[in-house]
Amino acid sequence: MADDNNWAKLCYEFNGEYPTIVSVVTKDGSSDDCNSMQVTTPAPFLRITKLGKVVSFYYSEDGERWTLVRYFGVNESRSYVAGVVAQSPQGKGCRVIFQSLSITNPEAGSRF
């Protein structure tokens, strides 16, 4: 997140019928939501990479084979904040375990 009007998120979300991968990119207060694909595993892997001015969102069902969800450009001169969150805006709440969480600097030329 850069500020309240410029942020993005990659989500594993239950849409009321089945779990999906969802992404939202907000630039200058205008949001673009994308409901990507139905997920067949109860614990998908999510990956976010930033290289230069490009941020890429990926997901994987096994942690080995990665599918590009979307990519978008950002202002490279800005500072960004990254984090993880779990929520249950409707319903009785949820229990979440984050596993394999890491923040790294990828090598130049790395695909992920």
Contacts in CASP RR format, 6 or more apart in sequence:
PFRMAT RR
TARGET T0000
AUTHOR 0000-0000-0000
METHOD contacts of the structure
MODEL  1
MADDNNWAKLCYEFNGEYPTIVSVVTKDGSSDDCNSMQVTTPAPFLRITK
LGKVVSFYYSEDGERWTLVRYFGVNESRSYVAGVVAQSPQGKGCRVIFQS
LSITNPEAGSRF
1 7 0 8 1.000
1 8 0 8 1.000
1 80 0 8 1.000
1 81 0 8 1.000
1 82 0 8 1.000
2 74 0 8 1.000
2 75 0 8 1.000
2 78 0 8 1.000
2 79 0 8 1.000
2 80 0 8 1.000
2 81 0 8 1.000
5 26 0 8 1.000
5 27 0 8 1.000
5 28 0 8 1.000
5 29 0 8 1.000
6 26 0 8 1.000
6 27 0 8 1.000
6 28 0 8 1.000
6 29 0 8 1.000
6 75 0 8 1.000
6 78 0 8 1.000
7 26 0 8 1.000
8 23 0 8 1.000
8 24 0 8 1.000
8 25 0 8 1.000
8 26 0 8 1.000
8 55 0 8 1.000
8 57 0 8 1.000
8 72 0 8 1.000
9 23 0 8 1.000
9 24 0 8 1.000
10 21 0 8 1.000
10 22 0 8 1.000
10 23 0 8 1.000
10 46 0 8 1.000
10 48 0 8 1.000
10 57 0 8 1.000
10 59 0 8 1.000
10 69 0 8 1.000
11 21 0 8 1.000
11 22 0 8 1.000
11 23 0 8 1.000
11 24 0 8 1.000
12 19 0 8 1.000
12 20 0 8 1.000
12 21 0 8 1.000
12 22 0 8 1.000
12 39 0 8 1.000
12 44 0 8 1.000
12 46 0 8 1.000
12 59 0 8 1.000
13 19 0 8 1.000
13 20 0 8 1.000
13 21 0 8 1.000
13 22 0 8 1.000
14 20 0 8 1.000
15 35 0 8 1.000
18 38 0 8 1.000
18 39 0 8 1.000
19 38 0 8 1.000
19 39 0 8 1.000
19 42 0 8 1.000
19 44 0 8 1.000
20 35 0 8 1.000
20 36 0 8 1.000
20 37 0 8 1.000
20 38 0 8 1.000
20 39 0 8 1.000
21 36 0 8 1.000
21 37 0 8 1.000
21 39 0 8 1.000
21 44 0 8 1.000
21 46 0 8 1.000
21 59 0 8 1.000
21 69 0 8 1.000
22 33 0 8 1.000
22 34 0 8 1.000
22 35 0 8 1.000
22 36 0 8 1.000
23 33 0 8 1.000
23 34 0 8 1.000
23 36 0 8 1.000
23 57 0 8 1.000
23 69 0 8 1.000
23 70 0 8 1.000
24 31 0 8 1.000
24 32 0 8 1.000
24 33 0 8 1.000
24 34 0 8 1.000
25 31 0 8 1.000
25 32 0 8 1.000
25 70 0 8 1.000
25 72 0 8 1.000
26 32 0 8 1.000
34 69 0 8 1.000
34 70 0 8 1.000
36 59 0 8 1.000
36 69 0 8 1.000
36 70 0 8 1.000
37 59 0 8 1.000
37 67 0 8 1.000
39 59 0 8 1.000
39 61 0 8 1.000
40 61 0 8 1.000
41 61 0 8 1.000
41 62 0 8 1.000
43 99 0 8 1.000
44 59 0 8 1.000
44 60 0 8 1.000
44 61 0 8 1.000
45 59 0 8 1.000
45 60 0 8 1.000
45 61 0 8 1.000
45 62 0 8 1.000
45 63 0 8 1.000
45 66 0 8 1.000
45 100 0 8 1.000
46 57 0 8 1.000
46 58 0 8 1.000
46 59 0 8 1.000
47 57 0 8 1.000
47 58 0 8 1.000
47 59 0 8 1.000
47 60 0 8 1.000
47 66 0 8 1.000
47 112 0 8 1.000
48 55 0 8 1.000
48 56 0 8 1.000
48 57 0 8 1.000
48 58 0 8 1.000
48 82 0 8 1.000
49 55 0 8 1.000
49 56 0 8 1.000
49 58 0 8 1.000
49 106 0 8 1.000
49 112 0 8 1.000
50 56 0 8 1.000
50 74 0 8 1.000
50 80 0 8 1.000
51 106 0 8 1.000
51 109 0 8 1.000
51 110 0 8 1.000
52 76 0 8 1.000
53 73 0 8 1.000
53 74 0 8 1.000
53 75 0 8 1.000
53 76 0 8 1.000
54 71 0 8 1.000
54 72 0 8 1.000
54 73 0 8 1.000
54 74 0 8 1.000
55 71 0 8 1.000
55 72 0 8 1.000
55 73 0 8 1.000
55 74 0 8 1.000
56 68 0 8 1.000
56 70 0 8 1.000
56 71 0 8 1.000
57 68 0 8 1.000
57 69 0 8 1.000
57 70 0 8 1.000
57 71 0 8 1.000
58 66 0 8 1.000
58 67 0 8 1.000
58 68 0 8 1.000
58 69 0 8 1.000
58 112 0 8 1.000
59 66 0 8 1.000
59 67 0 8 1.000
59 69 0 8 1.000
60 66 0 8 1.000
60 67 0 8 1.000
66 112 0 8 1.000
74 80 0 8 1.000
82 103 0 8 1.000
84 98 0 8 1.000
84 101 0 8 1.000
86 94 0 8 1.000
86 96 0 8 1.000
86 98 0 8 1.000
87 94 0 8 1.000
88 94 0 8 1.000
106 112 0 8 1.000
END
